[in-house]
Amino acid sequence: MKNLTLFRISIFCILLSSLSILLTYFGDYNGTILNKFVAYFVGISFWFFLITGNIIYGVINYRRKKEEEKLKVKRKSKIKPGVISFFSNRYAFVFDIMVVLSFVLCLIFYFIPVWNGKIEIFFISVFIFSMHMHSFFNGVNYKYISKKKESRDR
């Protein structure tokens, strides 16, 4: 598979992982059988999609490194990891803003409990997704994929 396709699959897995958190509204370990099933399903699906998405992203990283070795490309020694880079492209800009907003809203709704924490769970889900996307889109792998796509489109 091409790296862009793997990148999209990785994003989709992280999205499903984050969305699974929203199912906690319906799960209860002390409720009916359906509530118990949903409660276990939330945990299993969260970790499954989170790990799968990150493994796929790791495959992209491995391929990039192998191609750099083959082409004897030397990277700058002071490239920052995606998690501490900000505003490196238009997609990263959107997710960088989302990370900050969702984190602030998580804190606000943590200290001001409204609607039994349902809003807080929503913003936790948004924060987890946007944090991953912040790291993905500011990282060296996205830069590699976008450069490769640009050179292929020319």
C-alpha positions as CSV (number, residue, x, y, z in Angstrom):
1,M,0.0,0.0,0.0
2,K,1.1,3.5,-0.6
3,N,2.1,5.7,2.3
4,L,-0.7,8.2,1.7
5,T,-3.3,5.4,1.9
6,L,-1.7,4.1,5.1
7,F,-1.7,7.6,6.5
8,R,-5.4,7.9,5.9
9,I,-6.1,4.5,7.4
10,S,-4.1,5.5,10.5
11,I,-6.1,8.6,10.8
12,F,-9.4,6.6,10.5
13,C,-8.2,4.2,13.2
14,I,-7.4,7.1,15.6
15,L,-10.8,8.6,14.8
16,L,-12.6,5.4,15.7
17,S,-10.5,5.1,18.9
18,S,-11.6,8.6,19.9
19,L,-15.2,8.1,18.9
20,S,-15.4,4.9,21.0
21,I,-15.0,7.1,24.1
22,L,-18.4,8.6,23.3
23,L,-20.0,5.2,23.8
24,T,-19.1,5.4,27.5
25,Y,-22.5,7.2,27.9
26,F,-24.2,3.8,27.3
27,G,-21.8,1.5,29.1
28,D,-22.2,0.4,32.7
29,Y,-20.4,-2.5,34.4
30,N,-23.2,-2.8,36.9
31,G,-26.1,-2.4,34.4
32,T,-27.9,-4.8,32.1
33,I,-26.1,-7.2,29.8
34,L,-26.2,-4.7,27.0
35,N,-24.7,-2.0,29.2
36,K,-21.9,-4.4,30.3
37,F,-21.2,-5.4,26.7
38,V,-21.0,-1.7,25.7
39,A,-18.7,-1.0,28.6
40,Y,-16.2,-3.7,27.6
41,F,-16.6,-2.9,23.9
42,V,-15.5,0.7,24.6
43,G,-12.3,-0.3,26.3
44,I,-11.5,-3.0,23.7
45,S,-12.3,-0.8,20.7
46,F,-10.4,2.2,22.1
47,W,-7.2,0.3,22.6
48,F,-7.5,-1.8,19.5
49,F,-7.9,1.2,17.2
50,L,-5.4,3.3,19.0
51,I,-2.7,0.6,18.8
52,T,-3.6,-0.3,15.2
53,G,-3.5,3.4,14.1
54,N,-0.1,3.9,15.7
55,I,1.3,0.6,14.3
56,I,0.3,1.7,10.8
57,Y,1.9,5.1,11.4
58,G,5.0,3.2,12.6
59,V,5.1,1.4,9.2
60,I,5.1,4.7,7.4
61,N,8.0,5.8,9.6
62,Y,9.9,2.6,8.9
63,R,9.3,3.0,5.1
64,R,10.5,6.6,5.2
65,K,13.6,5.7,7.1
66,K,14.4,2.9,4.7
67,E,13.9,5.2,1.7
68,E,16.2,7.8,3.3
69,E,18.9,5.2,3.8
70,K,18.6,4.0,0.3
71,L,18.8,7.5,-1.2
72,K,21.4,8.5,1.4
73,V,19.3,11.5,2.5
74,K,20.6,13.3,5.5
75,R,18.0,15.1,7.6
76,K,18.7,18.2,9.6
77,S,20.0,17.2,13.0
78,K,17.6,19.6,14.8
79,I,14.2,18.5,13.5
80,K,11.6,18.8,16.2
81,P,9.2,15.9,16.8
82,G,5.7,16.5,15.7
83,V,4.4,16.7,19.2
84,I,6.4,19.9,20.0
85,S,6.1,21.5,16.5
86,F,3.3,23.9,15.8
87,F,1.7,25.5,12.8
88,S,3.9,23.7,10.2
89,N,1.1,23.5,7.5
90,R,-2.6,24.3,7.1
91,Y,-3.9,21.0,8.5
92,A,-1.5,21.2,11.4
93,F,-2.8,24.8,12.1
94,V,-6.4,23.5,12.4
95,F,-5.5,20.7,14.8
96,D,-3.1,22.8,16.8
97,I,-6.0,25.2,17.5
98,M,-8.3,22.2,18.3
99,V,-5.8,20.8,20.8
100,V,-5.6,24.0,22.7
101,L,-9.4,24.7,22.6
102,S,-10.4,21.1,23.5
103,F,-7.9,21.0,26.4
104,V,-9.1,24.3,27.8
105,L,-12.7,23.1,27.5
106,C,-11.9,19.8,29.2
107,L,-10.5,21.7,32.1
108,I,-13.4,24.1,32.3
109,F,-16.0,21.3,32.2
110,Y,-14.0,19.3,34.7
111,F,-14.3,22.0,37.3
112,I,-17.8,23.1,36.3
113,P,-19.7,19.8,36.1
114,V,-22.6,20.1,33.7
115,W,-24.9,17.3,32.4
116,N,-23.2,14.6,34.5
117,G,-19.9,15.0,32.7
118,K,-21.2,14.1,29.2
119,I,-19.8,17.3,27.7
120,E,-16.5,16.6,29.4
121,I,-16.3,13.2,27.8
122,F,-17.1,14.7,24.4
123,F,-14.2,17.2,24.7
124,I,-11.9,14.4,26.0
125,S,-12.6,12.5,22.8
126,V,-12.0,15.6,20.7
127,F,-8.8,16.3,22.6
128,I,-7.4,12.8,22.1
129,F,-8.2,12.9,18.4
130,S,-6.8,16.4,17.9
131,M,-3.6,15.6,19.9
132,H,-2.9,12.7,17.6
133,M,-3.6,14.7,14.5
134,H,-1.4,17.6,15.8
135,S,1.5,15.1,16.1
136,F,0.8,13.4,12.8
137,F,0.5,16.6,10.7
138,N,3.4,18.4,12.3
139,G,5.6,15.4,12.1
140,V,8.3,14.4,9.7
141,N,6.3,11.6,8.2
142,Y,3.6,13.9,6.9
143,K,6.2,16.2,5.4
144,Y,7.7,13.2,3.7
145,I,4.3,12.1,2.3
146,S,3.3,15.6,1.2
147,K,6.7,16.1,-0.6
148,K,6.4,12.8,-2.3
149,K,2.8,13.6,-3.4
150,E,3.9,17.0,-4.7
151,S,6.8,15.5,-6.7
152,R,4.4,12.8,-8.2
153,D,1.8,15.4,-9.1
154,R,4.3,17.5,-11.1
